[in-house]
Amino acid sequence: MSSRLSRPGVLALCALPIAVLFALVGAAPLPYAVAQPGSTVNVLGKDQGKPIVSVKGVPERTTKGQLRMTTIVATGPSTKVDFGDVVEAWFRTDRAVLPHDAVYPSGQTDRQIEKHNIRDMVQSQDSATRAALGYLGRSPREVDVKLHLADIGGPSAGLLFALGIVDKIEGDGSGGELTGGRSIAGTGTISADGTVGPVGGVSLKTQAAGRDGATVFLVPKAECADAQAELPEGMRLIPVETLKGTVSSLRALEKGGEVPAC
């Protein structure tokens, strides 16, 4: 006498391998990193009791307002991200799932990656100094710029460092503040010739900026769409491509002139 499974029994039997598959996928590490809004730092202020931007060889201005560099915080290079982590992050606006290799160089240890990020920051500071002094028409032989910021790596603060140097030396060029007294945040790499480059994670950085009180965000023009994705209410986006253009936009913002928009 042959036995026959009921329909519920057949469905349960078919579902078993799928359940096992999901269990295995859920436990297996995936090649992703999960990122969230990180800290912001006013480059016109101090870090560990020392000015982040200081200049010698020319009078240094006492600045008002803020120029806040922004960061994201990602799961560590060796942290295992599983299916559950990805699903949770997918449904949160303050999280982003990124390919691991887009965040960290592949094939390197945590220590090697840390050294890589520190090296990028040092190179970024050097480029920011050269860009700012070049814009101001100042010689590095006459002006000594020191940049001090601990525990943050990567190249994405270049634009803000350059703006901080400009504000400390020249302000808005007519005796006023480059910031107009505002809290201005932003991100972007910078090359020695003043070209601003994209950085990634912009939608998370705008959230960090809004959380910390910024009302204006400077974004590399190519990343306008990303910046608009989770833009905090009341925050103004200004697309930028060069240091010179950024300074012009901030001057126009203060004087009520025409300011570029995303």
N, C-alpha and C positions, 0 to 999 in steps of 0.2 A: 504494500500500500504506500503510495508516494505521498509525501507531505508537501504542502504549499504554504509559503509565507503570505501573511496578510499584507495589504498595502502599507500600513504603518511599519510593519516589520521590514519590508523592502526599503522604505525610505530611511529607516534607522540604519540599516546595513550599508546603504550607499553613503550616508552622511558620515559614517565612521572614518573612512580614509581622509575625507575632507577635514574633519575635526583634527585628526592626527597631523595633517599637513599644516593647518593653521597653528597648531601647537608648536611644531618644529620651526616654522617661520617666525613665530613670536619670540622664540628663545634664541634664534640665530642672530649674531651681530650683523648689522647692515653697514654698507660703505657710505654712511652719512654722518654729518655733525648737526646738532641742534643748537641754534643761536638765539639770543634774546638781547634786548636793550642793555647796554653796559653803562659805565660811568661817563660823565662829561667833566671836562676840566677847563677852567678859565685860564687861557694862556697869558692873560694880563695880570694874573694873580701869582700866588706862591705855591710851591710844592716842597714839603718837608722843611718849611721855614725859609726857603730860598726863592727869589724871583724866578719864574719860569723863563722869562725873557729879560735880559739885561744888556745894556750897551755901554761902551766906553769909547772915548775919542770924539764924541759929540754930546751935546746936552740931551739928557734923557727926560722925556716928558712924564709927568704924573698923569696917568690915564684914568678915565672913568668908563663906565659901561663894562661889558664882558664880551670876550671872544671865546666861545666854548667849543673845544674840539670834542668829538663824540666817538664812542666806541661801541662795539658789540662784544658779548661774552658767549663763547661757544664751548660745547663739550670738549674735553681735552683730547689731544691727538691719539691717546691710547684708550680713551673711554669707549666702551661698547654701547652702541645705539641699537636697540632692538625694534621690532615691529610696533610694539606698544608705544614706545617713545615717539616714533614717526607719526603714528595716528593721532596721538595727543597734540603734538605740535602742529599738525595739519589743520586742526580746528581752532587754534588760538591765534589771535591777531598779533600777539606779542612774542611769537615764536616763528622761526623759519627753519626749514629743513634744507640743508645745503650739501652738495656732494663733498665728501671728506677731502678729496684732492683739491677742491676749490678753496678750502680753508687752510689746509696744511700740506706742505710738500710731501709727496709720497716717498716711502722708503727711508724716512729719517726717524730717529728717536725723539722722545719728548725734549731732551736736552739740546739736541741739534736744532730742533724747531725753535726753541727758546732763543738760542744764539742767533738763528736766522732772523727772527723778529726784531731782536735788539739791533742787529746790523742794519736792517731796513730802516729802523727809527733813526739811527745815527746818520745814514745816508740822506734820509728825508730832511733832517735838521740842517745838514750841509747844503742841500739844494734850496731849502727855504731861505737860508741866509744869503746865498748867492743871488737868488731871484729877487729878494727884497732890496738888497744893496744895489743890484743892477737897475731895478725900477727907480730907486731914489737917486741914481747917479753918484753913488758913494763908493769909494775904494775900500776893499777889505784890509788894505794896509793902513788905513787911517781910522777905520771903525772896527772895533772888536765886539763881536756879538757872542754872548753866551746863552745857550739854551739848556735848561735843566728840567728834566721830567723823568722820574723814576717809575719802574714797574709797568710801563705801557710800551708795547712794541708795535712794529708795523709802520708802513709809510703814509697812512691815511690822514695824519695831522699836518702834512706839509703846508697846505694852503693856510691853515689857521696860524701856524708858526710864522709864515711870511707876513701875514696881516698884522700879527702882534709886533713884529719888528718895525713895520711901517708906522704903526700907531705910536710906538715908543719914540720914534725919531721925528716923524712929520705930522702925525695926526691926520686930519683931513686936508692938510696943506694950507689952511687959512686960519690956523689958531684953534680950531675946534677938534672934537673927538671924531675919530674914524667911525666909531660905533654910534655916534649921536647919543651916547648915554644908554643905549639899548643893551639888552642881552641877546647877542647874535651867536648862533651856533652854525656849524657846518662841517663839511668833510671834503676830502679831495687830496690826491697826491699833487706834488708840484715838481716840475723840472727846473733846472738852473735858469732856463730862459723864460720862466714864468708861466709855462703851459700847465693847466690844471687837468688832471686825469681822473677817471672813475675809480671807485673803490669797492663797491658791493655792500650789501647789508643796509642800504640807505633807509628803507622803510622802518627798520628797527632803530636807526640812529635818530630819525625825526621824533620817534616816540620818547627816546631818552632825552632829547633836547626839550621837548614839551614838558616832560616830567620835571626838569630842572629849571624851568622858567623862561626859556628862550621864546622869543616871538618872531624871529626871522631865522630862516635856515638857508645857508649857501650850499647849493648842490651842483655837482658837475652836470653840465647840460645834458649829456647823454643818459643821465639817470633820472631825469625829471619824472617819467612815468612811474618808476619805482618809488620815488619820494612821495608821490601823490596817493599811493595805495593806502596808507594808514596815517595820513597827515593829521596831526592833532588840530582840533578846532581853533581857529584864530591864528594859526601859524602861517607866515608868508614865505613862499619859496622864491628864491632868486637863483636862476641858472647862471653858472659861471664857466668860462673857458680859459681865461688868463688872469694873472694877478692884476694887471693893469685894468682889465675890464671889471674885475671884482671891486677894486678901489673906486672906480668911476660909479659903479652901481650903488655903493654905500654912500658916496657923496650925494648922489641924486636922491637917495632915500631920505637923507637928512634935510636936503634943501627943497624937497617936494617936487623934484624933477621926474622925468620918465624913467622908470625902473623896469628892467626885463622881468618877464614872468614865465613860468612853465605853462 
